[in-house]
């Protein structure tokens, strides 16, 4: 479902209950997902520190939807979440503006 014949890249990744030892692999996979639009990480012990380590990967994907429920994040993650939201919001605005100039 996440891979389509006309789009040879991963669009959606959904992870639930991932163990801490697998987070380094997830980061490597995320860094390779240049077309990832939806990222769902649920009920994982991600925590504030690991979210910081995933930040470059999340900024490298054209994310439209991110779900991080049950990942033991605190207010310390608010700044990084704002960075992700602001970056992708600006990116979409720029793409829309560039596309509108073509008309």
C-alpha positions as CSV (number, residue, x, y, z in Angstrom):
1,X,0.0,0.0,0.0
2,X,2.8,2.4,0.8
3,X,4.5,1.7,-2.6
4,X,2.7,2.5,-5.8
5,X,3.6,1.4,-9.3
6,X,3.8,5.0,-10.5
7,X,5.7,6.2,-7.4
8,X,8.8,4.0,-6.8
9,X,9.5,5.4,-3.3
10,X,8.1,4.9,0.1
11,X,5.3,7.4,0.9
12,X,4.1,6.2,4.3
13,X,5.9,4.6,7.2
14,X,4.0,3.3,10.3
15,X,5.8,1.9,13.3
16,X,4.3,0.7,16.5
17,X,5.9,-0.6,19.7
18,X,9.4,-0.5,18.2
19,X,12.2,-1.4,20.7
20,X,14.9,1.0,21.6
21,X,17.6,-1.1,20.0
22,X,16.0,-0.6,16.5
23,X,16.0,3.2,16.6
24,X,19.4,3.5,14.9
25,X,18.1,1.4,12.0
26,X,14.9,3.5,11.7
27,X,17.1,6.7,11.5
28,X,19.1,5.1,8.6
29,X,15.9,4.2,6.8
30,X,14.4,7.6,7.3
31,X,17.5,9.3,5.9
32,X,17.0,7.3,2.6
33,X,13.2,8.1,2.3
34,X,13.3,11.1,0.0
35,X,9.6,10.8,-0.8
36,X,8.1,10.0,2.6
37,X,5.0,12.0,3.2
38,X,3.4,10.3,6.2
39,X,5.3,9.1,9.3
40,X,3.5,7.4,12.2
41,X,5.5,6.3,15.2
42,X,3.2,5.1,18.0
43,X,3.8,3.6,21.5
44,X,7.5,3.6,21.2
45,X,9.9,4.8,23.8
46,X,11.3,7.5,21.5
47,X,11.7,10.2,24.1
48,X,13.1,13.7,23.7
49,X,16.7,12.7,23.0
50,X,15.9,10.3,20.2
51,X,13.5,12.8,18.6
52,X,16.5,15.2,18.4
53,X,18.6,12.5,16.7
54,X,15.7,11.9,14.2
55,X,15.4,15.6,13.4
56,X,17.7,15.7,10.4
57,X,15.9,12.7,8.8
58,X,12.5,14.3,9.4
59,X,13.7,17.5,7.8
60,X,15.0,15.6,4.8
61,X,11.6,14.1,3.9
62,X,8.7,16.0,2.3
63,X,6.5,15.1,5.3
64,X,2.9,16.2,5.3
65,X,1.7,14.3,8.3
66,X,3.6,13.2,11.4
67,X,2.1,11.2,14.3
68,X,4.1,10.6,17.5
69,X,1.6,9.3,19.9
70,X,2.6,7.4,23.0
71,X,6.3,8.1,22.4
72,X,7.1,9.5,25.8
73,X,7.8,13.0,24.6
74,X,7.8,16.0,27.0
75,X,7.7,19.7,26.6
76,X,11.4,19.5,25.8
77,X,10.4,18.2,22.4
78,X,8.2,21.2,21.6
79,X,11.1,23.2,20.1
80,X,12.1,20.4,17.8
81,X,8.5,19.7,16.8
82,X,8.1,23.5,16.0
83,X,11.2,23.2,13.8
84,X,9.7,20.3,11.8
85,X,6.4,22.1,11.4
86,X,7.9,25.4,10.4
87,X,10.4,23.9,8.0
88,X,7.8,21.9,6.1
89,X,5.3,24.7,6.2
90,X,7.9,27.0,4.6
91,X,8.9,24.4,2.1
92,X,5.3,23.9,0.9
93,X,4.7,27.6,0.7
94,X,7.8,28.0,-1.5
95,X,6.8,25.1,-3.7
96,X,3.3,26.6,-4.1
97,X,4.7,30.0,-4.9
98,X,7.1,28.6,-7.5
99,X,4.4,26.6,-9.1
100,X,2.0,29.6,-9.3
101,X,4.6,31.6,-11.2
102,X,4.4,29.0,-14.0
103,X,0.9,30.2,-14.9
